[in-house]
Amino acid sequence: MTGKGPLHTPDGRYIVVRGRLWRAANPSLDEAVRSRHVSSLMTARRAVKAALSAGDKSAETQARQAVDEVKQHLGERGPVWWTDGAPDLGRKMIRDTPYSAWFDSLDPSDR
């Protein structure tokens, strides 16, 4: 990772976290819409934490559903946002994907 946020694959489809690909948010989202969704995501994540702390399984389920819904709005889950037919490689280790050579070519300090 760099000091500028998470490392993105060259096509912008994924971020790399500890050698694993995670689908990035749809870059074509309007900034105001994206910002609103990110705010909702943080609220939902705080609700998950609170439910876990309270041991409230029902609240946890609801909060996790809220996280999932927002991530779908952002394009991080659900149908892929790109249109070229490429598969979703999210959650895969980068070494097991076509991005492996690109990642290996990076300076370790840029990972």
GROMACS elastic network, one bead per residue, 0.5 to 0.9 nm:
[ bonds ]
;  ai    aj funct       b0    kb
    1     4     6  0.79920   500
    1     5     6  0.68577   500
    1     6     6  0.53888   500
    1     7     6  0.52317   500
    1    16     6  0.78298   500
    1    17     6  0.78053   500
    1    18     6  0.88146   500
    1   109     6  0.74804   500
    1   110     6  0.56830   500
    2     5     6  0.59955   500
    2     6     6  0.65462   500
    2     7     6  0.66009   500
    2   109     6  0.74583   500
    2   110     6  0.55278   500
    2   111     6  0.67450   500
    3     6     6  0.80699   500
    4     7     6  0.83399   500
    5     8     6  0.88994   500
    6    15     6  0.60333   500
    6    16     6  0.67068   500
    6    17     6  0.73710   500
    6   111     6  0.88233   500
    7    14     6  0.83471   500
    7    15     6  0.54157   500
    7    16     6  0.54925   500
    7    17     6  0.77423   500
    7   110     6  0.78043   500
    7   111     6  0.66834   500
    8    11     6  0.78037   500
    8    12     6  0.55205   500
    8    13     6  0.72864   500
    8    14     6  0.56178   500
    8    16     6  0.62831   500
    8    24     6  0.79197   500
    9    12     6  0.51610   500
    9    13     6  0.63891   500
    9    14     6  0.55466   500
    9    15     6  0.62571   500
    9    16     6  0.73689   500
    9    21     6  0.86931   500
    9    99     6  0.74761   500
    9   102     6  0.83861   500
    9   103     6  0.83244   500
   10    13     6  0.79304   500
   10    14     6  0.86717   500
   10    99     6  0.87836   500
   10   102     6  0.83825   500
   11    14     6  0.78811   500
   12    15     6  0.75901   500
   12    23     6  0.89229   500
   12    24     6  0.70540   500
   12    25     6  0.89961   500
   12    26     6  0.88898   500
   12    27     6  0.79748   500
   13    22     6  0.84374   500
   13    23     6  0.59303   500
   13    24     6  0.54215   500
   13    25     6  0.78205   500
   13    26     6  0.79156   500
   13    27     6  0.87069   500
   13    81     6  0.86646   500
   13    82     6  0.79917   500
   14    21     6  0.57741   500
   14    22     6  0.52650   500
   14    25     6  0.82692   500
   14    76     6  0.89812   500
   14    89     6  0.84646   500
   14    90     6  0.72641   500
   15    20     6  0.81652   500
   15    21     6  0.57780   500
   15    22     6  0.53215   500
   15    23     6  0.63291   500
   15    24     6  0.57510   500
   16    19     6  0.59014   500
   16    20     6  0.54506   500
   16    22     6  0.63232   500
   16    23     6  0.88718   500
   16    94     6  0.77837   500
   16   111     6  0.80935   500
   17    20     6  0.52552   500
   17    21     6  0.65330   500
   17    22     6  0.72668   500
   17   111     6  0.88942   500
   18    21     6  0.85855   500
   18    93     6  0.87838   500
   18   111     6  0.87131   500
   19    92     6  0.86827   500
   19    93     6  0.57909   500
   19    94     6  0.56348   500
   19    95     6  0.75726   500
   19   103     6  0.89556   500
   19   111     6  0.86099   500
   20    90     6  0.79052   500
   20    91     6  0.59382   500
   20    92     6  0.56392   500
   20    94     6  0.53541   500
   20    95     6  0.83862   500
   21    24     6  0.89522   500
   21    89     6  0.69262   500
   21    90     6  0.51501   500
   21    91     6  0.51941   500
   21    92     6  0.56163   500
   21    93     6  0.62160   500
   21    94     6  0.60094   500
   22    76     6  0.77706   500
   22    89     6  0.79396   500
   22    91     6  0.54518   500
   22    92     6  0.78862   500
   23    26     6  0.88240   500
   23    75     6  0.77750   500
   23    76     6  0.50574   500
   23    77     6  0.73200   500
   23    80     6  0.86507   500
   23    88     6  0.79313   500
   23    89     6  0.78518   500
   23    90     6  0.53166   500
   23    91     6  0.79177   500
   24    27     6  0.80608   500
   24    74     6  0.83708   500
   24    75     6  0.72847   500
   24    76     6  0.56047   500
   25    28     6  0.87379   500
   25    29     6  0.81989   500
   25    34     6  0.84109   500
   25    71     6  0.80585   500
   25    73     6  0.87609   500
   25    74     6  0.50982   500
   25    75     6  0.50920   500
   25    76     6  0.51669   500
   25    77     6  0.88222   500
   25    81     6  0.85989   500
   26    29     6  0.58581   500
   26    34     6  0.87221   500
   26    73     6  0.89104   500
   26    74     6  0.60452   500
   26    75     6  0.51765   500
   26    76     6  0.73142   500
   26    80     6  0.87145   500
   26    81     6  0.61306   500
   26    82     6  0.82919   500
   27    30     6  0.82663   500
   27    31     6  0.89785   500
   27    34     6  0.89320   500
   27    75     6  0.89532   500
   27    81     6  0.89311   500
   28    31     6  0.85856   500
   28    81     6  0.89221   500
   29    32     6  0.83144   500
   29    33     6  0.65615   500
   29    34     6  0.59271   500
   29    74     6  0.77227   500
   30    33     6  0.52432   500
   30    34     6  0.60832   500
   30    35     6  0.85388   500
   31    35     6  0.59521   500
   31    36     6  0.85032   500
   32    35     6  0.51063   500
   32    36     6  0.61728   500
   32    37     6  0.86631   500
   33    36     6  0.51286   500
   33    37     6  0.62282   500
   33    38     6  0.86273   500
   33    74     6  0.89226   500
   34    37     6  0.51357   500
   34    38     6  0.61196   500
   34    39     6  0.85991   500
   34    73     6  0.87292   500
   34    74     6  0.67874   500
   35    38     6  0.50885   500
   35    39     6  0.61891   500
   35    40     6  0.86420   500
   36    39     6  0.51596   500
   36    40     6  0.62945   500
   36    41     6  0.86537   500
   37    41     6  0.60583   500
   37    42     6  0.86704   500
   37    70     6  0.61467   500
   37    71     6  0.81414   500
   37    73     6  0.72617   500
   37    74     6  0.67744   500
   38    42     6  0.62550   500
   38    43     6  0.86362   500
   38    70     6  0.78438   500
   38    71     6  0.87024   500
   38    74     6  0.80271   500
   39    42     6  0.52447   500
   39    43     6  0.63375   500
   39    44     6  0.87166   500
   40    43     6  0.50478   500
   40    44     6  0.61474   500
   40    45     6  0.85844   500
   40    66     6  0.84897   500
   40    67     6  0.81977   500
   40    70     6  0.69298   500
   41    44     6  0.50619   500
   41    45     6  0.60981   500
   41    46     6  0.85864   500
   41    66     6  0.77140   500
   41    67     6  0.57721   500
   41    68     6  0.87546   500
   41    69     6  0.88808   500
   41    70     6  0.58992   500
   41    71     6  0.73400   500
   42    45     6  0.50417   500
   42    46     6  0.61859   500
   42    47     6  0.86005   500
   42    67     6  0.84182   500
   43    46     6  0.51661   500
   43    47     6  0.62854   500
   43    48     6  0.88232   500
   43    67     6  0.87019   500
   44    48     6  0.63307   500
   44    49     6  0.87656   500
   44    63     6  0.55431   500
   44    64     6  0.72532   500
   44    65     6  0.86712   500
   44    66     6  0.58730   500
   44    67     6  0.54443   500
   44    70     6  0.85459   500
   45    48     6  0.50310   500
   45    49     6  0.63730   500
   45    50     6  0.86797   500
   45    63     6  0.71423   500
   45    64     6  0.76532   500
   45    66     6  0.85147   500
   45    67     6  0.65053   500
   46    49     6  0.50539   500
   46    50     6  0.61617   500
   46    51     6  0.85728   500
   46    63     6  0.85104   500
   47    50     6  0.50223   500
   47    51     6  0.60308   500
   47    52     6  0.84931   500
   47    59     6  0.78101   500
   47    60     6  0.73796   500
   47    62     6  0.88056   500
   47    63     6  0.56362   500
   47    64     6  0.83635   500
   48    51     6  0.51396   500
   48    52     6  0.61169   500
   48    53     6  0.85794   500
   48    59     6  0.75603   500
   48    60     6  0.53034   500
   48    61     6  0.81199   500
   48    62     6  0.83416   500
   48    63     6  0.51787   500
   48    64     6  0.62705   500
   48    67     6  0.85109   500
   49    52     6  0.51487   500
   49    53     6  0.61588   500
   49    54     6  0.85971   500
   49    60     6  0.80736   500
   49    63     6  0.89055   500
   50    53     6  0.50723   500
   50    54     6  0.61181   500
   50    55     6  0.84615   500
   50    56     6  0.85287   500
   50    59     6  0.86545   500
   50    60     6  0.81307   500
   51    54     6  0.50388   500
   51    55     6  0.58812   500
   51    56     6  0.50662   500
   51    57     6  0.69450   500
   51    58     6  0.81685   500
   51    59     6  0.55455   500
   51    61     6  0.87077   500
   51    63     6  0.78589   500
   52    56     6  0.63904   500
   52    57     6  0.74928   500
   52    59     6  0.84976   500
   52    60     6  0.64107   500
   53    56     6  0.78521   500
   54    57     6  0.86785   500
   55    59     6  0.87732   500
   55    60     6  0.81974   500
   56    59     6  0.54364   500
   56    60     6  0.61208   500
   56    61     6  0.87320   500
   57    61     6  0.61247   500
   57    62     6  0.86461   500
   58    61     6  0.51819   500
   58    62     6  0.63365   500
   58    63     6  0.86214   500
   59    62     6  0.50938   500
   59    63     6  0.60216   500
   59    64     6  0.85033   500
   60    63     6  0.50653   500
   60    64     6  0.60277   500
   60    65     6  0.84875   500
   61    64     6  0.51904   500
   61    65     6  0.61762   500
   61    66     6  0.86597   500
   62    65     6  0.50963   500
   62    66     6  0.62744   500
   62    67     6  0.87727   500
   63    67     6  0.62946   500
   63    68     6  0.86929   500
   64    68     6  0.62298   500
   64    69     6  0.86453   500
   65    68     6  0.50404   500
   65    69     6  0.61591   500
   65    70     6  0.86812   500
   66    69     6  0.51090   500
   66    70     6  0.62543   500
   66    71     6  0.85628   500
   67    70     6  0.53354   500
   67    71     6  0.61397   500
   67    72     6  0.86408   500
   68    71     6  0.50959   500
   68    72     6  0.61905   500
   68    73     6  0.87285   500
   68    77     6  0.74238   500
   69    72     6  0.51295   500
   69    73     6  0.63823   500
   69    74     6  0.87745   500
   69    77     6  0.85269   500
   70    74     6  0.62333   500
   70    75     6  0.86125   500
   70    76     6  0.87275   500
   70    77     6  0.88807   500
   71    75     6  0.61659   500
   71    76     6  0.51341   500
   71    77     6  0.56244   500
   71    78     6  0.82269   500
   72    76     6  0.57449   500
   72    78     6  0.54132   500
   72    79     6  0.79658   500
   73    76     6  0.76767   500
   73    77     6  0.80205   500
   73    78     6  0.86011   500
   74    77     6  0.76896   500
   75    78     6  0.68038   500
   75    79     6  0.73304   500
   75    80     6  0.66211   500
   75    81     6  0.61151   500
   76    79     6  0.86691   500
   76    80     6  0.78332   500
   76    81     6  0.86069   500
   76    90     6  0.88740   500
   77    80     6  0.73287   500
   77    90     6  0.89575   500
   78    81     6  0.89098   500
   79    82     6  0.89789   500
   79    88     6  0.87896   500
   80    83     6  0.78520   500
   80    86     6  0.89126   500
   80    87     6  0.82433   500
   80    88     6  0.67908   500
   82    85     6  0.74649   500
   82    86     6  0.77786   500
   83    86     6  0.77109   500
   86    89     6  0.88067   500
   88    91     6  0.89526   500
   89    92     6  0.57617   500
   89    93     6  0.87555   500
   89    94     6  0.88140   500
   89    97     6  0.73778   500
   90    93     6  0.85810   500
   91    94     6  0.87793   500
   92    95     6  0.83516   500
   92    96     6  0.68951   500
   92    97     6  0.73015   500
   93    96     6  0.55592   500
   93    97     6  0.70809   500
   93   100     6  0.89370   500
   94    97     6  0.52804   500
   94    98     6  0.78115   500
   94    99     6  0.61664   500
   94   100     6  0.55192   500
   94   103     6  0.75867   500
   95    98     6  0.80013   500
   95    99     6  0.73302   500
   95   101     6  0.81333   500
   95   103     6  0.81496   500
   95   104     6  0.85489   500
   96    99     6  0.81220   500
   96   100     6  0.67485   500
   97   100     6  0.57130   500
   97   101     6  0.88968   500
   98   101     6  0.71349   500
   98   102     6  0.82340   500
   99   102     6  0.53386   500
   99   103     6  0.61633   500
   99   104     6  0.86499   500
  100   103     6  0.51448   500
  100   104     6  0.60765   500
  100   105     6  0.85978   500
  101   104     6  0.50856   500
  101   105     6  0.61743   500
  101   106     6  0.89546   500
  102   105     6  0.52018   500
  102   106     6  0.67879   500
  103   106     6  0.54493   500
  103   107     6  0.87459   500
  103   111     6  0.77551   500
  104   107     6  0.80184   500
  104   108     6  0.84606   500
  105   108     6  0.87702   500
  106   109     6  0.80727   500
  106   110     6  0.63497   500
  106   111     6  0.68456   500
  107   110     6  0.53785   500
  107   111     6  0.69732   500
  108   111     6  0.53199   500
